[in-house]
C-alpha cells in the first residue's frame, strides 16, 4: 500500500472520528489542527484506524501518533510486519 493510499484511508478515519472534512487532513496535520484530537479523541481515532486498516495499535503506537505523518509511518510499519 502506498503512502497516498494510507493517507486517503487515514483521512476517512479522521472524518469518522472527528467529523472533519478529509481534505483538511494532510501529512502535516497535528493534534492542534483538529478540534477534538485530544487524549479521548486519540482513542476514537485509534479505533477508526484499526478498523480501516485491520491492524492493532498498542500504547506505544498511540504515544507516537503526534502527526498524520507519524500515523502513516506507524500504519506502514504494521503492514510490513
C-alpha positions as CSV (number, residue, x, y, z in Angstrom):
1,X,0.0,0.0,0.0
2,X,1.4,3.4,-1.0
3,X,1.7,6.4,1.3
4,X,-1.0,8.1,-0.7
5,X,-3.4,5.1,-0.2
6,X,-2.7,5.1,3.5
7,X,-3.2,8.8,3.7
8,X,-6.6,8.5,1.9
9,X,-7.8,5.9,4.3
10,X,-6.4,7.9,7.3
11,X,-8.3,10.9,6.1
12,X,-11.5,8.8,6.1
13,X,-10.7,7.6,9.7
14,X,-10.4,11.3,10.7
15,X,-13.8,12.0,9.2
16,X,-15.2,9.2,11.1
17,X,-13.5,10.0,14.4
18,X,-13.8,13.8,14.4
19,X,-16.4,14.6,11.7
20,X,-13.9,16.8,9.8
21,X,-13.6,17.3,6.0
22,X,-11.0,14.7,4.9
23,X,-9.4,17.3,2.6
24,X,-8.3,19.3,5.7
25,X,-6.1,16.3,6.8
26,X,-2.6,16.2,5.4
27,X,0.7,14.7,6.4
28,X,1.5,17.9,8.2
29,X,-1.7,17.8,10.3
30,X,-1.1,17.8,14.1
31,X,-3.5,17.5,17.1
32,X,-3.8,21.3,17.5
33,X,-5.2,21.4,13.9
34,X,-8.2,19.2,14.6
35,X,-10.9,20.0,17.1
36,X,-11.4,17.1,19.5
37,X,-8.0,15.5,18.8
38,X,-7.1,15.2,22.5
39,X,-6.5,12.1,24.6
40,X,-10.1,10.9,24.3
41,X,-10.2,11.7,20.6
42,X,-7.0,9.8,20.1
43,X,-8.8,6.6,21.3
44,X,-11.7,7.2,18.8
45,X,-9.1,7.8,16.1
46,X,-7.2,4.7,17.0
47,X,-10.4,2.6,16.9
48,X,-11.3,4.1,13.5
49,X,-7.7,3.4,12.1
50,X,-7.7,-0.2,13.5
51,X,-11.0,-0.9,11.7
52,X,-9.9,0.8,8.4
53,X,-6.6,-1.0,8.2
54,X,-7.4,-4.2,10.1
55,X,-4.4,-3.6,12.5
56,X,-3.9,-3.4,16.2
57,X,-2.4,-0.4,17.8
58,X,-0.6,-0.6,21.1
59,X,0.0,2.0,23.7
60,X,3.4,2.9,22.2
61,X,1.8,3.5,18.8
62,X,-0.8,5.8,20.4
63,X,2.0,7.8,22.1
64,X,3.8,8.2,18.8
65,X,0.7,9.4,16.9
66,X,1.6,13.1,17.2
67,X,1.0,13.9,13.5
68,X,-0.6,12.4,10.5
69,X,2.9,11.7,9.1
70,X,3.6,9.6,12.1
71,X,0.3,7.8,11.9
72,X,1.1,6.9,8.2
73,X,4.6,5.7,9.3
74,X,3.1,3.5,12.0
75,X,0.5,2.0,9.7
76,X,3.1,1.3,7.1
77,X,5.3,-0.5,9.6
78,X,2.3,-2.6,10.8
79,X,1.5,-3.7,7.3
80,X,5.1,-4.6,6.6
81,X,5.5,-6.8,9.6
